[in-house]
Amino acid sequence: FKDKWGMDGAVISAVDLIKGIGLCAGMKSIDVEGATGNVHTNYDGKAQAAIRAFADGAGFVYVHVEGPDECGHRAEVENKVLSIELIDRKILKPVYEYLASTGEDFKIMVLPDHPTPLRIRTHSSDPVPFMIYDSTEEVTGTSLFSEAAAGETGLYVENGYTLLDRLIVR
């Protein structure tokens, strides 16, 4: 990761596969007490771990939350919505506020790793909605983050592995 992007990276996840991918990429894997692969994970702990990683010099922090995916597998619409709301409130908001307080330029990308529609209770090959916030640019695009809103933008990235190019080298 550092050789390609010129910065240190960290990964925060309760999922061993994600941790392993991060370690193979040379990123630091950060364990968070109470982090689980479901809706009852330690959202606050993940946010604080991300903030500490940035404060300690990481230029990139990947925070992975498995809750919405697991709720999709179990067709738990209320818990899927709750887990997304908790990600927004307890992870995105404090991390955004920390980054904004530093006075440095920053970007945040938000996306699922894959769709897990409630109606089929398994992964699908549907396009993945994503959002990139850049502190140096005026906000454009849609005011809502959803599959339908993302589809209406007309922006489609065929190769998902190129998304980091959009985030880091824009």
Disulfide bonds with the S-S distance in Angstrom:
none
